[in-house]
Amino acid sequence: MERNLTSEQRDWLLQLDTVAPTKPEPPEHVKAKLVEYGLAIELVEGGQQLTTLGREALSNEDGTPREGSGSPPT
């Protein structure tokens, strides 16, 4: 499945890509898509965290994660 991100979804991915302990809270419709696409996960203590796939999507110019990518971060 191709996961082309909207500009709003990509903006939220960028906002989640932080080491700050408190992450911003995306709107429900954005959060649901990021989690569905595997780009972010819901944390037990609340909030979201960017996944490796989410970071990869940010590094791809078109915002589309490559299929089958799952290599661990270096």
C-alpha positions as protocol buffer text, in pm:
chain_id: "A"
residue {
  index: 1
  type: MET
  ca { x: 0 y: 0 z: 0 }
}
residue {
  index: 2
  type: GLU
  ca { x: 138 y: 338 z: -92 }
}
residue {
  index: 3
  type: ARG
  ca { x: 130 y: 586 z: 192 }
}
residue {
  index: 4
  type: ASN
  ca { x: 148 y: 934 z: 43 }
}
residue {
  index: 5
  type: LEU
  ca { x: 138 y: 1181 z: 328 }
}
residue {
  index: 6
  type: THR
  ca { x: -61 y: 1499 z: 319 }
}
residue {
  index: 7
  type: SER
  ca { x: 124 y: 1817 z: 405 }
}
residue {
  index: 8
  type: GLU
  ca { x: -62 y: 1824 z: 739 }
}
residue {
  index: 9
  type: GLN
  ca { x: 50 y: 1469 z: 824 }
}
residue {
  index: 10
  type: ARG
  ca { x: 407 y: 1548 z: 725 }
}
residue {
  index: 11
  type: ASP
  ca { x: 403 y: 1865 z: 939 }
}
residue {
  index: 12
  type: TRP
  ca { x: 290 y: 1662 z: 1238 }
}
residue {
  index: 13
  type: LEU
  ca { x: 559 y: 1402 z: 1176 }
}
residue {
  index: 14
  type: LEU
  ca { x: 814 y: 1683 z: 1185 }
}
residue {
  index: 15
  type: GLN
  ca { x: 669 y: 1808 z: 1512 }
}
residue {
  index: 16
  type: LEU
  ca { x: 687 y: 1458 z: 1664 }
}
residue {
  index: 17
  type: ASP
  ca { x: 1052 y: 1427 z: 1556 }
}
residue {
  index: 18
  type: THR
  ca { x: 1190 y: 1579 z: 1876 }
}
residue {
  index: 19
  type: VAL
  ca { x: 1378 y: 1457 z: 2182 }
}
residue {
  index: 20
  type: ALA
  ca { x: 1166 y: 1680 z: 2406 }
}
residue {
  index: 21
  type: PRO
  ca { x: 992 y: 1478 z: 2678 }
}
residue {
  index: 22
  type: THR
  ca { x: 655 y: 1633 z: 2595 }
}
residue {
  index: 23
  type: LYS
  ca { x: 540 y: 1583 z: 2237 }
}
residue {
  index: 24
  type: PRO
  ca { x: 269 y: 1788 z: 2063 }
}
residue {
  index: 25
  type: GLU
  ca { x: -77 y: 1634 z: 2036 }
}
residue {
  index: 26
  type: PRO
  ca { x: -190 y: 1595 z: 1672 }
}
residue {
  index: 27
  type: PRO
  ca { x: -561 y: 1610 z: 1585 }
}
residue {
  index: 28
  type: GLU
  ca { x: -735 y: 1270 z: 1607 }
}
residue {
  index: 29
  type: HIS
  ca { x: -769 y: 1230 z: 1227 }
}
residue {
  index: 30
  type: VAL
  ca { x: -396 y: 1290 z: 1178 }
}
residue {
  index: 31
  type: LYS
  ca { x: -294 y: 1074 z: 1473 }
}
residue {
  index: 32
  type: ALA
  ca { x: -508 y: 784 z: 1346 }
}
residue {
  index: 33
  type: LYS
  ca { x: -344 y: 790 z: 1002 }
}
residue {
  index: 34
  type: LEU
  ca { x: 11 y: 815 z: 1138 }
}
residue {
  index: 35
  type: VAL
  ca { x: -52 y: 516 z: 1364 }
}
residue {
  index: 36
  type: GLU
  ca { x: -231 y: 324 z: 1084 }
}
residue {
  index: 37
  type: TYR
  ca { x: 64 y: 382 z: 852 }
}
residue {
  index: 38
  type: GLY
  ca { x: 310 y: 274 z: 1123 }
}
residue {
  index: 39
  type: LEU
  ca { x: 478 y: 614 z: 1128 }
}
residue {
  index: 40
  type: ALA
  ca { x: 398 y: 681 z: 1493 }
}
residue {
  index: 41
  type: ILE
  ca { x: 291 y: 476 z: 1793 }
}
residue {
  index: 42
  type: GLU
  ca { x: 61 y: 551 z: 2085 }
}
residue {
  index: 43
  type: LEU
  ca { x: 252 y: 551 z: 2412 }
}
residue {
  index: 44
  type: VAL
  ca { x: 102 y: 385 z: 2719 }
}
residue {
  index: 45
  type: GLU
  ca { x: 162 y: 698 z: 2925 }
}
residue {
  index: 46
  type: GLY
  ca { x: -10 y: 908 z: 2658 }
}
residue {
  index: 47
  type: GLY
  ca { x: 107 y: 1089 z: 2349 }
}
residue {
  index: 48
  type: GLN
  ca { x: 278 y: 956 z: 2039 }
}
residue {
  index: 49
  type: GLN
  ca { x: 629 y: 870 z: 1936 }
}
residue {
  index: 50
  type: LEU
  ca { x: 777 y: 867 z: 1589 }
}
residue {
  index: 51
  type: THR
  ca { x: 882 y: 523 z: 1465 }
}
residue {
  index: 52
  type: THR
  ca { x: 1183 y: 433 z: 1253 }
}
residue {
  index: 53
  type: LEU
  ca { x: 946 y: 416 z: 957 }
}
residue {
  index: 54
  type: GLY
  ca { x: 824 y: 768 z: 1041 }
}
residue {
  index: 55
  type: ARG
  ca { x: 1180 y: 901 z: 1048 }
}
residue {
  index: 56
  type: GLU
  ca { x: 1246 y: 731 z: 717 }
}
residue {
  index: 57
  type: ALA
  ca { x: 936 y: 893 z: 569 }
}
residue {
  index: 58
  type: LEU
  ca { x: 1074 y: 1232 z: 672 }
}
residue {
  index: 59
  type: SER
  ca { x: 1404 y: 1153 z: 504 }
}
residue {
  index: 60
  type: ASN
  ca { x: 1230 y: 1058 z: 176 }
}
residue {
  index: 61
  type: GLU
  ca { x: 1166 y: 1367 z: -29 }
}
residue {
  index: 62
  type: ASP
  ca { x: 809 y: 1272 z: -118 }
}
residue {
  index: 63
  type: GLY
  ca { x: 721 y: 1158 z: 235 }
}
residue {
  index: 64
  type: THR
  ca { x: 648 y: 803 z: 126 }
}
residue {
  index: 65
  type: PRO
  ca { x: 806 y: 525 z: 333 }
}
residue {
  index: 66
  type: ARG
  ca { x: 969 y: 256 z: 124 }
}
residue {
  index: 67
  type: GLU
  ca { x: 786 y: -76 z: 128 }
}
residue {
  index: 68
  type: GLY
  ca { x: 963 y: -355 z: 308 }
}
residue {
  index: 69
  type: SER
  ca { x: 1193 y: -120 z: 495 }
}
residue {
  index: 70
  type: GLY
  ca { x: 1240 y: -220 z: 850 }
}
residue {
  index: 71
  type: SER
  ca { x: 1611 y: -207 z: 908 }
}
residue {
  index: 72
  type: PRO
  ca { x: 1710 y: -102 z: 1257 }
}
residue {
  index: 73
  type: PRO
  ca { x: 1844 y: 249 z: 1311 }
}
residue {
  index: 74
  type: THR
  ca { x: 2220 y: 286 z: 1311 }
}
